[in-house]
Amino acid sequence: MMSQTEQIRIRDYINGEWVEQNSSGSVPLNNPSTGAVIGEVPMGTARESRAAVAAAADAFPAWRDTPLPKRMGYIFAMHRGMIDAKEALAQAIALDQAKNIAEARGEVQRVIEILEMACTIPALIQGETVPGIANNISGRIIKAPLGVFCGVAPFNFPALVFGWFIPFAIGTGNTFVYKPSTESPLFMQKMMQLIHDLGLPKGVLNVVHGDREVVEAWYEDEDVAGVCLVGSSPTAKAIAEGCGRNGKKTMLLGGAKNFMMVMEDAPMDQLIENVLISGYGSAGQRCLAVSNIACVPEIHDEFVERLLQASKNLSIGDAMNPDLFMGPVISRNAKERIENYIQLGIEGGATLTLDGRNPELAAENRDGYFVGPTVFTDVTPGMRIAQEEIFGPVLSVMKVGCIDGGLRMIRNHKMGNGACIFTQNAYYIEKFINEADVGMVGVNVGVCAPHPYMPFGGIKDSLVGNNKVQGKEGIDFFTQNKVATVRVISPQDAAGKDQAAAPAGGEVRSCVAS
Ligand code: NAD
């Protein structure tokens, strides 16, 4: 197990080397389970950002021209490397991001599956040819890389977001600059060492640590073709504005506030199991965590009683302990924000049926950032706790008369990441799939995270722009449909039309114009 006593120094990785930043300060890296400082993270500036982009730009031509099987060889090797290092990578996530170790292992496993999807790139970037557009002229579409892409990660999925961006970007022939969250940089430090050891050519992948200053430097940088983010909606909008001013391509996944609909025929045992995983897994810090539960009156009281019973029994504590269900939230600020929302819920008129503030903890975790399972009932859609993203283990239960009422709440909400329904009724299922105004729908599953073969992303404020991650859409983002119009000149035509220019001895050459 990773030691928590030795101080960790997070470093940038630029142009194939680990480098110390010297133009900037640093921020402490905490273990949220104990509150202890376990290291420090450099706060990069435009200078480090520029150096990383320059390295990526220099590396691009040779990487683009590297034969596809050789490029894919690195992705295969990353896949193998992740399988071998699975436990160490999961422990890195459980230490600084403080997702319970069992969930951290699940996150690494999901990235291994994403890498398997990325290995289909050679099949999915095959172009098209339209022959016979005119005499001897054909049209070709080539899925071409664009140059340097830059990516920004949130704190809550340090491995997953690496998987969403990097294999697709570099597998399609681009080079990349990545900025992890300052709150959970450990996974990428370990992953980058693994990739370095594979001998990836220098400059193809670069990592810079810091906050918005690093990102803002990309907006004006002529070498940057596009920027991708997974983060909150305000950050997605800020990046969209900066990139929009300068014509950069963007793929920006924003925040979430996910609904679950509970119908009268919901299978109760499965429902409760799924609410616990979805609402309290990762301490509610998941973009697909359920937050608002719209329940029909026929089942409401039984559901609330079972939910309370199950929520009270959940174990909380150190993220490294596999026997516990839930770890802490990411920071002291996050804990205070969530506690403020609990107070807002009370003041707004909701009933605090289970209060997660000040949960019981082992002595060594008392300075950690813990909020226990929290349940509000009598919530109405206009309340702030129902409208705003709390990003913590807080559930808001609302009564709703019928499926149309629930669908209306979903439609009227400004975010639209995911929503799910628990029912056995085929009519409800079809209606919900068709009408729920979100990007990802679940039926009798609490976390409706699409498999890596399919696109992942929401609508409305949960996705700024159009591009989703993963699947074919993930590949499309990192390529352009370059079109070539090709005329083939036959030897006879060349000879007939330009006798004078024909080479001595009557020899003719064909020529191809593109
Ligand atoms: P955040 O928006 O605060 O930060 C995300 C990243 O953006 C960080 O690396 C940060 O340094 C950088 N950043 C912050 N402000 C910036 C600015 N003004 N300009 C440029 N960069 C900036 O998000 P967070 O707190 O790290 O992560 C949680 C958020 O991410 C939640 O809103 C959650 O819903 C969202 N999220 C969404 C998805 C999804 O699939 N839609 C997945 C995971 C997380």
Residues whose N, C-alpha, C, O or C-beta is under 5 A from the ligand:
A	BS01	NAD	V152 A153 P154 F155 N156 K179 P180 S181 G210 D211 R212 V215 V230 G231 S232 S233 T235 A238 L253 G254 G255 A256 C287 S462
